Amino acid sequence: MMVPHYARDVRVMLRIAIPLALAELGWMGMGVVDTIMVGRLPGSAAAIGAASIGSVAFYSFAIFGLGLMSGLDSLVAQAFGAKDELAARRWLASALFIALFATPVLMVCIVGSVPLLTVIGVDPVVRAGGVEFLNVLVWSVPPLMLYTIFRRYLQGLHHVRPVTFALVSANLVNLLGNWVLIFGHWGAPAMGLRGSALSTVIARIYLAAALLLAVLLRDRTAFTGFQQLRPGIWRLLKLGLPAALTIGFEVGVFNAVTALAGTLGAVSLAAHAIALNAASVTYMVPLGIASAAAVSVGRAVGAGDQREAARAGWTAIGLAVAYELCSALLFIVLPRQIAGAYTHDRAVIDYTATLLAIAAVFQLFDGMQTVATGALRGLGNTVTPMLWNLIGYWVIGLPLGCWLCFGLKWGAAGLWDGLCLALILIGSGLLVVWHRATPTLENSI
């Protein structure tokens, strides 16, 4: 009896997790395409480093705005589980209201962060290219916020196929835009790094428009919930602020490491950027599973079925662990082939292989902490993951990494070793937290 029971749980989870994982891979695919395309410019290492530094400055602030919407899919899923469509529409309206005020603030912060690149000592050539890239990319904030809101609303309704389609097709838009605008095809000027950033802006406008259409096709009355928004805004902020800080702590620490790697020279920065890009690609699958866990747990909670919520969370964690074991093996077996897809610079390829070996170690724990965070978000708990990320990354991992990098002269590998320890601690800790949050599991089998 147990095998069919688990098989059903896996099938149910995969039905929503696969489209969302594909969507996350599609999202990450745009960054991979950008990195590969600018890597074909003269001065490959400097170009990759500049795009990486520009993206760091962008996401250091943009990720906070996106994180504010992290609770939207869980709240919509709970309303969906309780069969309260009006409440779901009010959550959507509340998110749009928050975005209206958050977007201009984020854009000002992004542009205002440029002087920090000089303060932290980023290589002048890399810094100049990064600023050039960032000044165009900042205009993608408004469509990016809208895309995030529409996506999380659709996820909460378990209507995820349009999200996958939009992101896969957006990659084609971005690829074509990069080819035309970076190198000057079809009569367009050769814009270099600015062309890559502009292509990303265009792709994000397409994403927002595609998902707006999907929302309207799913529910033509979706934008009629603009009454009595104050309670919804505060509830969304109460859930979203800790989630935004959690994402900010995680993305922020990797951005900080990127900035620190920028002080070590173009080769170290390029190797770091490629290894991080590759690790981020594999991370997209557990991130998709985490979204599936959040909406599946949230829907079960809304329906009052605690046992189903527990099973959904554990099933998602099991799937993530199985996947990450495979991705770790990939980094161990094919590190140079992965690096070679980004650049032909032998020094960069050699150092990237070293960093990918470290990434192979933390893959399992990275997936574990991501999905456990999603499952806890489905229960309405976003504070605990925030605290674990704060302590693991910023109190333990980053200081240790800095000491290994600059004190013991291990270079970028030392920074990655510190992050590896942080992920082991966070992944193990959040797994224990989820276990303690689901006491009904023993009675659910």
Buried (B, 14 or more C-beta within 10 A) or exposed (E): EEEEEBEEBBEBBBEBBBBBBBBBBBBBBBBBBBBBBBBBBEBBBBBBBBBBBBBBBBBBBBBBBBBBBBBBBBBBBBBBBBEEBEBBBBBBBBBBBBBEEBBEEBBEBBBEBBEEBEEBEBBEBBBBBBBBBBBBBBBBBBBBBBBBBBBBBBBBBBBBEBBBBBBBBBBEBBBBBBBBBBBBEEEBEEBBBBBBBBBBBBBBBBBBBBBBEBBEEEBEEBBEBEEEBEEBBEBBBEBBBBBBBBBBBBBBBBBBBBBBBBBBBBBBBBBBBBBBBBBBBBBBBBBBBBBBBBBBBBBBBBBEBBBBBBBBBBBBBBBBBEBBEEBBEBBBEBBEEBBBBBBEBEBBBBBBBBBBBBBBBBBBBBBBBBBBBBBBBBBBBBBBBBBBBBBBBBEBBBEBBBEBBBEEEBBBBBBBBBBBBBBBBBBBBBBEBBBEBBEBBEEBE
